[in-house]
Amino acid sequence: MKLLVTGGAGFIGSAVVRLAIARGHSVVNLDALTYAACLDNVASVADHPDYAFEQADIRDRAALDRIFATHRPDAVMHLAAESHVDRSIDGPADFIATNVTGTLQMLEAARAYWTAQGKPADFRFHHISTDEVFGSLPADPAIKFTETTAYDPRSPYAASKAGSDHLVRAWHETYGLPVVLTNCSNNYGPYHFPEKLVPVIILNALAGKPLPIYGDGSNVRDWLYVEDHADALLQVIAKGAVGRSYNIGGENERSNLDLVQMLCAILDDLRPKASGSYADQISFVPDRPGHDARYAIDPRRMRDELGWRPSVTIDQGLRLTAQWYLANESWWRPLQARQGVGTRLGTKA
Ligand SMILES: NC(=O)c1ccc[n+]([C@@H]2O[C@H](COP(=O)([O-])OP(=O)(O)OC[C@H]3O[C@@H](n4cnc5c(N)ncnc54)[C@H](O)[C@@H]3O)[C@@H](O)[C@H]2O)c1
């Protein structure tokens, strides 16, 4: 299959690109190369004959039309987005522009291309979204997000992703565009940009800096290893039913404080300090405005309809991730100099 992957120089998109090439697909990676992108993420496939890169902005309709016409993809996997909740609090406009208007342009370019091809039934527009569109769950472990949970976004980021989800469903209902949607939980793993929680904790720990925990650390997330997520996405594009959405989770609910303590224990094992534990560096900082208490995915549709389950536990995934950061300083060190990285964002509410 020839896949047009947007956001393929980012964290999850690059995992999709690497796995798709490994599985014999052709990939066109369309990315604007914002602050969050890193072409090193796809260096391992850059010279592969089935890989092409197009630097373009998803808001640029003319560029999208040219890329569709040039590469003639069988399917689109749309991951390009502004993705950091804290940045969305300080500057929501960029999130609406890319996540909502950019998705509109992607849908319109895809629809024009699909129509010109004679509306092939096996074309797919796969929209990758987040569980944050569903809002915040109570502590009761029996209550989780399903595919029919009502939308209730509470941050500018989540609202922009919710808007994009609604557009994708509308393009299916109104124009018949063959879409599939996925809403996943928090990802972690190799190539995670060093402004997100897991890499911040690993890199601050190694640097002897405080390990910042928002609020009291009780916020719960359902952690999904990025390479498992990439595998799930390729299953959905191959086998998912048109017009249907799938929630993808890691079956790994942990509070932020538990997660950080697990990472500290792993680092204590992999690279012990001269004395004490990395957990001694834990530091509680003021909470994120509107911080959702709990996200948790009911994974039954992915499991029962597509036969997919995550391959790693949180312990295994965090250990793999910590090992990767220990071995890849040349990847993360330059990214720490990028705008806003290493400073507290999301305080302008
Ligand atoms: N990271 C998570 O835990 C998570 C969880 C749920 C859903 N998602 C969704 O998955 C997708 C990928 O997330 P990620 O964590 O890999 O994000 P990321 O920020 O690491 O990467 C986003 C990529 O999109 C590109 N991009 C941004 N704006 C663009 C534009 N206007 N035109 C073209 N390219 C542009 C960036 O250059 C970057 O390479 C996003 O849609 C996000 O909402 C992420």
The ligand as an SDF file (V2000), in Angstrom:
LIG
                    3D

 44 48  0  0  0  0  0  0  0  0999 V2000
    1.6820   11.9800   21.7730 N   0  0  0  0  0  0  0  0  0  0  0  0
    0.5760   11.4740   22.2840 C   0  0  0  0  0  0  0  0  0  0  0  0
    0.6080   10.9380   23.4030 O   0  0  0  0  0  0  0  0  0  0  0  0
   -0.7050   11.5070   21.5080 C   0  0  0  0  0  0  0  0  0  0  0  0
   -1.8270   10.9290   22.1020 C   0  0  0  0  0  0  0  0  0  0  0  0
   -3.0200   10.9230   21.3850 C   0  0  0  0  0  0  0  0  0  0  0  0
   -3.0760   11.4510   20.1050 C   0  0  0  0  0  0  0  0  0  0  0  0
   -1.9780   12.0300   19.5630 N   0  0  0  0  0  0  0  0  0  0  0  0
   -2.0940   12.5670   18.2010 C   0  0  0  0  0  0  0  0  0  0  0  0
   -1.1620   11.8900   17.3720 O   0  0  0  0  0  0  0  0  0  0  0  0
   -0.6500   12.7730   16.3870 C   0  0  0  0  0  0  0  0  0  0  0  0
    0.8540   12.7980   16.4500 C   0  0  0  0  0  0  0  0  0  0  0  0
    1.2540   13.2080   17.7560 O   0  0  0  0  0  0  0  0  0  0  0  0
    2.7990   13.3510   18.1230 P   0  0  0  0  0  0  0  0  0  0  0  0
    2.9040   13.2060   19.5870 O   0  0  0  0  0  0  0  0  0  0  0  0
    3.6030   12.4800   17.2390 O   0  0  0  0  0  0  0  0  0  0  0  0
    3.0340   14.8730   17.7340 O   0  0  0  0  0  0  0  0  0  0  0  0
    4.4020   15.6350   17.4720 P   0  0  0  0  0  0  0  0  0  0  0  0
    4.1730   17.0230   17.9800 O   0  0  0  0  0  0  0  0  0  0  0  0
    5.5760   14.8550   17.9690 O   0  0  0  0  0  0  0  0  0  0  0  0
    4.5340   15.6730   15.8820 O   0  0  0  0  0  0  0  0  0  0  0  0
    3.6700   16.4280   15.0780 C   0  0  0  0  0  0  0  0  0  0  0  0
    4.2860   16.5360   13.6920 C   0  0  0  0  0  0  0  0  0  0  0  0
    3.3460   17.2670   12.8810 O   0  0  0  0  0  0  0  0  0  0  0  0
    4.0750   18.2290   12.1420 C   0  0  0  0  0  0  0  0  0  0  0  0
    3.1990   19.3820   11.8970 N   0  0  0  0  0  0  0  0  0  0  0  0
    2.6980   20.2420   12.8240 C   0  0  0  0  0  0  0  0  0  0  0  0
    1.9870   21.1990   12.2150 N   0  0  0  0  0  0  0  0  0  0  0  0
    2.0210   20.9300   10.8790 C   0  0  0  0  0  0  0  0  0  0  0  0
    1.4680   21.5450    9.7340 C   0  0  0  0  0  0  0  0  0  0  0  0
    0.7370   22.6740    9.8340 N   0  0  0  0  0  0  0  0  0  0  0  0
    1.6900   20.9840    8.5310 N   0  0  0  0  0  0  0  0  0  0  0  0
    2.4270   19.8560    8.4150 C   0  0  0  0  0  0  0  0  0  0  0  0
    3.0090   19.2510    9.4690 N   0  0  0  0  0  0  0  0  0  0  0  0
    2.8060   19.7740   10.6830 C   0  0  0  0  0  0  0  0  0  0  0  0
    5.2590   18.6150   13.0180 C   0  0  0  0  0  0  0  0  0  0  0  0
    6.3040   19.1800   12.2600 O   0  0  0  0  0  0  0  0  0  0  0  0
    5.6040   17.2950   13.6680 C   0  0  0  0  0  0  0  0  0  0  0  0
    6.5550   16.5740   12.9060 O   0  0  0  0  0  0  0  0  0  0  0  0
   -1.2970   14.1280   16.6450 C   0  0  0  0  0  0  0  0  0  0  0  0
   -2.3910   14.2840   15.7720 O   0  0  0  0  0  0  0  0  0  0  0  0
   -1.7750   14.0410   18.0800 C   0  0  0  0  0  0  0  0  0  0  0  0
   -2.8910   14.8540   18.3010 O   0  0  0  0  0  0  0  0  0  0  0  0
   -0.8010   12.0690   20.2430 C   0  0  0  0  0  0  0  0  0  0  0  0
  1  2  1  0
  2  3  2  0
  2  4  1  0
  4  5  1  0
  4 44  2  0
  5  6  2  0
  6  7  1  0
  7  8  2  0
  8  9  1  0
  8 44  1  0
  9 10  1  0
  9 42  1  0
 10 11  1  0
 11 12  1  0
 11 40  1  0
 12 13  1  0
 13 14  1  0
 14 15  2  0
 14 16  1  0
 14 17  1  0
 17 18  1  0
 18 19  2  0
 18 20  1  0
 18 21  1  0
 21 22  1  0
 22 23  1  0
 23 24  1  0
 23 38  1  0
 24 25  1  0
 25 26  1  0
 25 36  1  0
 26 27  1  0
 26 35  1  0
 27 28  2  0
 28 29  1  0
 29 30  1  0
 29 35  2  0
 30 31  1  0
 30 32  2  0
 32 33  1  0
 33 34  2  0
 34 35  1  0
 36 37  1  0
 36 38  1  0
 38 39  1  0
 40 41  1  0
 40 42  1  0
 42 43  1  0
M  CHG  2   8   1  16  -1
M  END
$$$$
